[in-house]
Amino acid sequence: MYQEPSHIYSSYSPNNIGQSIYNIVKSIKPKKIIDFGLLYGYSTVCLAQAVRDNGFGKIIAYDLFEDYKYKNSTKKIVEYNLQYYGLNKYVTLVKKDFGRWLEEDEDFDLLHLDISNNGDIIDNLYKKHSNKTVIFEGGIEKRDNVHWMKKYLFTPIANTKTTTNYTTINNNFPGLSGYNIHLK
């Protein structure tokens, strides 16, 4: 059963996006999940609760942790938050850059991406993994208009909608979108 990890700070928390993530995993029943961009581990906890409740699966959770030059966290904090919910056995934490990972050929059934997403990141991911099930932070107009997207002149995620055919799963800020999602 889903338990909102309300003590873990996340932009997902106030808008029930954790429940959306949990429901997706419960529905599609992936064996291997990649979670990219952990911060304090909110999405990882949501994913791991669903893996636990499905009775199978594993999560490989990637982040740069304190090496990310913007808002970041540590591996120890994520480990603590997983332990708090008794979910450590479902998750392997790995320090890795998304660009480097994208050059590799790691197989997965579901990817959750939350790494300061922008249109170029989503487009590059789709070019490599168009046949996979992917969910990502963003994909709504309000999220494309946050200050740092404009400050750094990042391509809006909405610009990829026609090429990726993504759908919005949760319209609440910051949004949760994805492609190849076939809910049962």
DAHU-V542438 format. One record per backbone hydrogen bond with DSSP energy under -0.5 kcal/mol. CO is the residue of the C=O (numbers start at 1). NH is the residue of the N-H. If there is no record, write none. Layout:
((CO	NH) (CO	NH))
//
This chain:
((4	6) (5	8) (7	9) (10	13) (10	14) (12	15) (12	17) (13	16) (16	20) (17	21) (18	22) (19	23) (20	24) (21	25) (22	26) (23	27) (24	28) (25	29) (31	58) (32	109) (32	110) (33	35) (33	60) (34	36) (34	112) (35	37) (35	62) (36	114) (38	41) (38	42) (41	45) (42	46) (43	47) (44	48) (45	49) (46	50) (47	51) (48	52) (49	53) (50	54) (51	55) (51	56) (58	33) (59	61) (59	92) (60	35) (60	62) (61	94) (62	37) (63	96) (64	67) (65	68) (74	78) (75	79) (76	80) (77	81) (78	82) (79	83) (80	84) (81	85) (82	87) (83	86) (87	90) (88	91) (90	59) (91	93) (92	61) (94	63) (94	96) (97	101) (98	102) (99	103) (100	103) (100	104) (101	104) (109	133) (110	34) (111	135) (112	36) (113	137) (118	122) (119	123) (120	124) (121	125) (122	126) (123	127) (124	128) (125	129) (126	130) (129	132) (132	134) (133	111) (134	179) (135	113) (136	177) (140	144) (141	145) (142	145) (143	146) (146	149) (146	150) (147	151) (148	152) (149	154) (150	153) (155	119) (156	159) (157	160) (158	161) (160	164) (161	165) (167	169) (167	178) (170	176) (172	175) (175	138) (176	169) (176	170) (177	136) (178	167) (179	134) (180	182) (181	183))
//
